[in-house]
Amino acid sequence: MNPLNLFALNTQFASLLFDTQAVMTLRILGMAGLMPHASGENSRMVKEKGPAMAQAYKSATKAAMAGGSPDQIMTAAMAPVSKKVRANRKRLTK
């Protein structure tokens, strides 16, 4: 595994962690009534987890079956989850 690939993976992981924390904070503030909160946000937050994790599993499996290296498999697994979390952060900060 190339050290630069590992660095890129760590950067992607840190970005996912930051976005996840931001989404969690925004949703908790909304539930507490401290900021505007869409009426279906609580249901949405539960419903989106299953499909996102299934897509992550599918992507990781596809990368593994193609003979990908561990960093390629992790990158493939994080991509759909990162995309969903980033979209949530953008939507909640409007």
N, C-alpha and C positions, 0 to 999 in steps of 0.2 A: 504494500500500500504506500502510495506516494504521500509524504508528509504534507504537501500542499493540499491534497484532497482531504486529509484529516482536518486541516485548518479550516477549509471551506465548510466541512460538515459541522464543525464546532460553531462557526459563525451562523450557519442556518439554524442550528439548535438554539443558540442564544437569542436569535430573532424570534423564534417560535415561543420561547419562554417569556420574552418581553411582551409580545402580543397577547399571549394567554393571560398573563397577569393583568394587562390593561382591560381585556374583555371581562375577566372575573370582577375586577374593581367596578367597572361601569355597570355591570349587571347587579351587583350587590347594592350599589348606590341607588339604582333604579328600584330595586325591591324595597329598599328602606324609605323610598319616597323623597330622596334628596335630589333627584334629577328626573327629567321626563323618562317615562318607561312605556313602551308599546304594550298593549293589552295582551298579546299572545307571546310575549318574550319568554316567559317561564316555560311554556310548552315547547316553544321553538328550541330553547337551549337543551331540552331533553331529547327531542326528536332528531336533532341533527347529529348527535354523537354516534349512533349506531351506523348509519350510512358512511360517515366519514372514516370510522375505524375499519369498516369492511373494505372501503376503497384503499386504505393504507395497507391492509393485509394483502389485498389483491396485488397491489403495486410491488410490495416487497417480495411476494411469492414469485411474481413474474420476473423480477430482477434476479432472484436467486436461481430460478430455473434456467435463466439465460447464462448462468455462470458468472454473475456479477461479484465483485469484491465486497467485503463487508461494508465499506463506506458507500458503495453504490446502492446496496440493499437498503441501508438506513436512509439515504437521501431519497430513494424511491418511496419509502414508507412515510417519511415526513412530508413529502410534497403535497398530498391531498389534505392532510390535517393543517399544514401551514396555510394553504390557500383558503380554507374555510375560516380559520381563526383570523387571518388578515382581513378577510371580507367582513367578518363580524365586527372587528375593531373599527374599520372604516364606516360601517353602517351605524354603529353605536355612537360615534363621535360627531356625527352630522348635526 
